[in-house]
Amino acid sequence: MTSADDQQPGQDNVARTAELAQRLSSVRQRILAASEQRSEHRAHGGELPSLIVVTKFFPAQDVVRLRDLGVRAVGENKDQEALPKAREVAESLAGRQPGTSEPVWHFIGQLQSNKAKRVVRYASWVHSVDRESLVGALGKAVANHRAAVADGDATAGPCATADLKCCIQVNLDLSAEAGTQRGGAHPSQVAELARQIHQTDGLELAGVMAVAPQDGEPRDAFERLWSISQHLQGQYPGAGAISAGMSGDLEAAVAAGATHVRIGSDVLGPRPTVR
């Protein structure tokens, strides 16, 4: 006879999956409702913004649960957590019959240049490109990864066969000064960063990303991001991604034309205590 203790892990799994499903449904409804209120010229032909669920501090098993619930993209902002988590998710999904495809991993946090070689092993997107040195480091990392895969010395990551999609993180704080990378690149630096990404083998200029400043209205900040995006697309028509909006300002971002929203706590709940 199976004891109550033996049943507990399975019961916990069912309960957690049900919780995630409910939260996910609520967020998707918010995205749909906000999208229906967009002006026509910011509706992207009726296409809904892509949902990136930010799984920072949550276990790999939650990522697997989200994938089972139809989530295609997940985001991480700490490489030391992301790389082992991505590997664990891949191993878990690979053992299924029939197999379930892995999620697309988006790196959304501040990235040190010396960590670029790790990020390219799992990420398809980097949303936080904010300086010239990082562009060079990512391009070199992709080239080295492809060479290692060709020599049989590395397991192929997404960028082994596809260019790494890069968003320029823009600092929308009106008081920010040029030359500082905290919170992203100054708007005046976007054009040069775009040129460098566009000219770097292995990288694809995908668009722009920003976090709304704590002071001021998010909608005003996202309007500035929309304007920067439109100017960028005038020179690089394929760089249409606008990564903006989190749990607290999703609606403002969608109204301003976001193509990707990054949602963490409203899907996964309060973050676990980090010890």
N, C-alpha and C positions, 0 to 999 in steps of 0.2 A: 504494500500500500504506500502511495506517495504521501509524504508528510507535508504539512503547511510550509515548513521551511524549504522543502524541495521546490515548492511551487512559487516561492517568492520571486526568484529572478525572472521567471517568465511573466508573472503578474506585473512586476515593475516595468518590464519591457513594453507590455501592452499598454499600461497606463501612460508611460512616457510618450509612446507613439501617438496615442489619442490626444494627449496634451499638445504635442507639436502640430498635429493635424488641425486642431481647433485654432491655435494661434496663427498657423499658416493661412488658414481660410480667412481669418479676420484681416490679415495684412493684405492678402490678395484682393479682398473686397474693397479695402481702402485704396489700393492702387487703381482698381477699376473705376471706383467712384471719382477719384481725382482726375483720371484720364478723360472721363466723360465731360469734365468741366474745362478741358484745355481749349484754347483758341485754335482755330483751324490751322494756322501757320506754325503751331508748335505741337501738332498732334502726330507728326511723323507718319502720315498716311493711315492713321488709325492703329498703328502698332503700339501695343502696351509696353511700358518700360520694363526692362529685364530686372528681375529680382535677384539680388546677390545676398544670400543669408550669411551674415558674419558670425563665424563659429569660434571666435577667440575664447579660450579658456574652457570650451566645452569638448567632451570626449569624441573620439573618432566614431563611436557607436551612434552618436547623435547625427553625425554627417550621413552615416548609412541609413538611418531612419528617414532623414530628410530626402535622401535620394529615392527611397522607396515611395515617398509622398510626392514625387515628381519634381523636386528641386534640382535644377540643372547646374546652378552656379553657387559656389561658396567662397567666402572671403576670409582671409587671415591677415593679421598685421604684425605678427612676430614670427620670424623665420625659424627660430629655435623650436617653436611649437608646431609650425606648419609642416615642415619637412617630415618629421616622424608621423604626424597625423595623416598626411597624404599617403604615406607608405602603408599605414595600417588600414586605411580605407580601401586602398587598391587591393591589398591581400584579402580583405573580407569580401569584396565584391567579386574578385577573380574566382573564388571557390564556389560560386553559385552555378546552378544548372537550371535554366539557361542563365548565362551571365548578364549582369547589369552593368551598363557603361559607367565609368567613373565620372564624378562631377567635374566641371571646369573650375580650376582653382584660380582665384583672383587675389593677388597680393596687393593690399590696400594701405599698408602702414609705411612709416618712414623707413627707408632702406639704406643701410650702409653699403658703400661700394664694394667692400670686401665680402659681403654676403651675396652678391649677385650670382656667383657661381653655384650657390645652393638653390636660390630661387628658381633658376632656369630648369632645375631637375623636375619640377612639378607644376609650375605656374604657366598658364596660357596668357595671362594679363598681369601687368604691373600698372597700378593706378597712380603711383606716387613718384613719378619721375619729376625731379625738381631742380636738377643742376647738371651741368655739362659733364662733370666727372662720372656721374652715375650712368649717363648715356653711353660713355665709352666703356665703362665696366660691364654693362649689360650686353653690349655688342660683342665684347671679347668673351664673355661667359657663354653666349650662345655659340660662337664659333668653336670654342674649346669643347663644349658639350657635344656638338655635332661630330667633331673629330674623334672624341672618345667613344662615341656610339659606333662610328664607322670602324674603329679599331677593335670593337668588342670589349672595351674597357668600362662601359657604363650602360645602364639601362636607359632606354630612350624615354625622355620626357617629351611633352607636347612640342617644344620648340626644336626638336630634332628634325621635324618635317614641316613645321609651320613657323612663320616668323612670330616673335614675341610681341604681342599687342601692348603698346605703351600709351598711357594717358599722362598728360602734363598736369601735375598738381599745381593749382593756382591759388595764391594767397589772396583772399577777397577782403581782407582787412584794409580799410581805407587809410589807416595810419601806418601800414607796413612800408618799409623802405626798401628800395632796390638793393640787391646784394645779400639779403638775408633769406635763408631757406626755411626758416621756422614757419610751418603752416603752408609751405608751398612756394613756388617761384612768383616773383613780382610780375604783374601783367606785362610790364615792359620787356620781360625776358622770354615771353612765350614764343615769339617769332623765331628767335635764335635757337631755342631748344627744339622747336618743331623742325627747323632746317636740319639740325644735327641728327635727330631721330630718323628723319626721312632719308638721310644720306648714309645711315649706318646699316651695313648688311646684317640681316638676321632680326632686325627690328621693324615693326610696323607702327606708324603714327596713327593711333586709334581715336584720339580726341583729348578732352580735358576732364579734370576731376577737381572738386573742391569740397571743403567743409565750411558751412556757414559760420562766420565769426560769432562769438558769444554775445557781443554787443551789437544791437541793431536788429532789424527785421530780416529773417532768412530770405523772404521773397525778394527783398531789395538786393541782397547779395547774389542770389541765383540769377537775377536779371542781369547783373554784371557778367556772370559766367556765360549766360546765353549770348551776350554781345561779343565776348571774347571768342566763343565757339563759332559764331557766324563769320567773324573776321578770319579765323583760322581756316574754315571750310572754303572761304573764297580763294585761298591758295592751295589747299589740300582737300579737295572735295570728298575724299574717302574718310576724313578724320571727323566723323559725325558723332562720336560717342560723347555724351555729357553725363558723367558720373557724379550724381548729387543727391542728397536726401538721405536721412537716417530715420530712426524710429520717431523722433520728435518733430521733424520738419518734412516728412515725406510729401505731404500735400503741396507745400510751397514749392518744392523742387519739381514735382510733376507739372504743376501749373506753369513753371518757368521753362519747361521743355526738356526735363531730364530724360535720358534714354536708359539709364541704369540707376537703381536705388539700392543702398546698402543698409540692410536691416538686421539688427542683432537681437536686442532684448525683447522686442515685440514678437519675435518668433520663438526664441529659445528660453525666454524668461530671465529672471535675475541671474547675473553671472555668479558662478560658484566662487566661494572664498578661496583666494590664492594664498598658499602657505609658503 
